[in-house]
Amino acid sequence: MCRNIRTLHNFEPAASDDEVHAAALQFVRKVSGSTHPSQANRAAFDHAVAEIAHITQHLLDDLVTSAPPKDREVEAAKAKARSAQRFAPA
C-alpha cells in the first residue's frame, strides 16, 4: 500500500497539494489498515489525512538541501527503467 508514497522533497516544481494529500492518504490507510473507513470512523480518518498533509507541507517547506533540484521527468524515466529491468523475463 505504501509503495505509492513517493519522495516529495527537492523537486522542481515543488510537490503540489494533491501530491502531499495523496501521500498523507496512503499513510493513514496503511496505519489504520483501512482503505475505506466506516461511517463511524470517517471523520477521524479525514481529520488525520488533513493533519498529516498539513504537517508534511510544513516539513517540505522547512527542509533545506545544497543538492540541485531533481527533474520529475528524469526521475520518472529512471524509475521506469528500473521497473523494466526488475520485471524483465529472465
C-alpha positions in Angstrom: 0.0 0.0 0.0 2.8 2.5 0.9 4.6 1.9 -2.4 2.6 4.8 -3.7 4.2 7.3 -1.4 7.0 9.0 -3.3 9.8 11.3 -2.3 8.4 14.8 -2.5 11.4 16.8 -1.4 13.8 18.7 -3.7 11.9 18.6 -6.9 11.3 21.4 -9.4 8.5 22.3 -9.5 7.8 21.7 -5.8 5.3 19.0 -4.7 1.7 20.0 -5.3 -1.0 20.0 -2.7 -2.5 17.0 -4.4 0.8 15.0 -4.2 1.1 15.9 -0.5 -2.6 14.9 0.1 -2.1 11.6 -1.7 0.9 10.7 0.4 -1.0 11.6 3.6 -3.9 9.5 2.4 -1.7 6.5 1.7 0.0 6.9 5.1 -3.3 7.0 7.0 -4.6 4.0 5.0 -1.5 2.0 6.0 -1.6 3.0 9.7 -5.4 2.4 10.0 -5.4 -0.8 8.0 -8.4 0.5 6.1 -8.7 1.9 2.6 -12.4 2.9 3.1 -13.2 3.7 6.7 -16.7 3.0 8.1 -19.1 5.9 8.6 -18.3 5.8 12.3 -14.6 6.4 11.5 -14.9 8.7 8.5 -14.4 11.9 10.5 -11.4 10.7 12.3 -9.9 9.3 9.1 -10.4 12.5 7.1 -9.1 14.6 10.0 -5.9 12.5 10.2 -5.4 12.9 6.5 -5.8 16.7 6.7 -3.4 17.0 9.7 -0.7 14.8 8.2 -0.9 16.6 4.8 -0.6 19.9 6.7 2.4 18.7 8.7 4.0 17.2 5.6 3.7 20.5 3.8 5.4 22.3 6.7 8.2 19.7 6.7 8.8 20.1 2.9 8.8 23.9 3.3 11.4 23.7 6.1 13.8 21.2 4.7 17.0 22.6 3.1 19.5 21.0 0.8 22.5 22.0 -1.2 21.7 19.5 -3.9 20.3 20.8 -7.1 16.5 20.2 -7.6 15.6 16.9 -9.3 13.7 16.9 -12.6 10.4 15.0 -12.4 10.7 13.6 -15.9 14.2 12.4 -15.4 13.4 10.7 -12.2 10.3 9.1 -13.7 12.4 7.7 -16.6 14.9 6.3 -14.1 12.1 4.6 -12.2 10.6 3.2 -15.4 14.0 1.8 -16.5 14.4 0.1 -13.0 10.9 -1.3 -13.2 11.5 -2.7 -16.7 14.8 -4.3 -15.6 13.2 -5.8 -12.5 10.2 -7.3 -14.3 12.1 -8.4 -17.5 11.9 -12.1 -18.3 14.9 -13.9 -17.1 
